[in-house]
Amino acid sequence: MKAAQQPPAVDPEPGWSQALADGAPGTALEHIEYARSGTIPWADAHRWAAAMTRRPVTALPDDGLFRGAPAVAFVLNTAQNPSYARALAALDPHVDQVTRTRLEGAHARIDAGLLPELREWDLVSGLTGLGAYQLARHGDTDLLRDVLAYLVRLTDPVTVDGEVLPGWWCANGPVDLPSRHWPGGHANLGLAHGISGPLALLSTVMRHGIRMPGQADTIAWICTWLDRHRQGAGARAWWPGMLSRAEWQAGAVSQRGPQRPSWCYGTPGQARAQQLAGLALDDTDRQQLAEDALAGCVSDPAQLFDLTDATLCHGWAGLLLTTWRAAADARDDRLARQLPRLRALMDRYLHGGGQPEAAGLLEGTAGLRLAQHTTTVTTPPASRWDACLLLAG
């Protein structure tokens, strides 16, 4: 049994208690998954749930899945424990209001013909993440369908200075701020902050039997758009993490090879999103393309060499978990056969001093341990904790 980790007596920094990426909610998520699987007593999970709610939970107009009320509510909901029913009932209207407020702002921005910021629509900070929360918490509701309708609208092309751009084109740089290094902005293709996030959500809800006008066409359109920027084919296929305005105008990718094989930006996250699209549309060719790309990625020593940490966001844990989820849905056993090798390589990296220093979910020990715990069995976690990563399908 894992030794219980105690929450600090005082919040280390402002916002720590409500930050899913690097605060108490990530560690609470870890303990809830352990408690649900019988690894630790529920009392240990309750202490971390209390740490999340020690201070008043915020519901700010720009909160997303990884911060504030949505983050706390997502974690409590994974427990499916009656102890948290009252807290969830109190949080529900606030999360719903945040979502409605953000939808109103997003539609107003589209009506004005302006380009979005990543934080409007991405998984970590935007409406894709809030949609993932609504699905996990409530299933098929009018508010979830409103989010899906917005994501369908997000893909409509927009004309800027006479040039037609994808509707999700961001005028900022990759950190979502104006940058002289990204004149004209960029298109993000990743799962965490790019169009693979909406693709994964639209596909996941369809797999849950939730269908909207334009949803299937939008899934197919995003896949076609990704095809235009795919480099290589078969086991050598990969997608850039981002496209500059110059690359868009030239119709050519300047990136020389695949970026590190991460959940957030790399081939694993992008391939999982397209695999989910293939499954949702019953498009075996799309599914095969995605699985070929991921199989090639995880068997390529050059790509694996680019992993420089063990974390969930952009390291070994994210690669292992993404491959494990994809293997469970795959058409053959190629990905499943790679899992023991990936675990061994990650263990070797950890034994060599690669343990994360932080305790958080995305870049810390909580995410690493959750990935290790989850991928040692063949059944998916009952908590579906990785729905916040859009991997659960």
ABEGO torsion letter per residue (X at the ends): XBBBBBBBABBABBGAAABAAABAAAAAAAAAAAAAAGABBAAAAAAAAAAAAABBBBBBAABBAABEAAAAAAAAAAAGBAAAAAAAAAAAAAAAAAAAAAAAAAAAAAAAGBBBBAAAABAAABAAAAAAAAAAAAEBBAAAAAAAAAAAAAABBBBBGGBBBBAABBABBAAGBBBAABBGEBBBABAAABAAAAAAAAAAAAAAGBBBBGAAAAAAAAAAAAAAABBEBEAABBBBABBBAAAAAAGBBABABBBBBBAAABAAAAAAAAAAAAAAAGBAAAAAAAAAAAAAAAABAAAAAABABABAAABAAAAAAAAAAAAAABABAAAAAAAAAAAAAAAAAAAAGABBABABAAABAAAAAAAAAAAABABBBAAGAAAAAGAAX
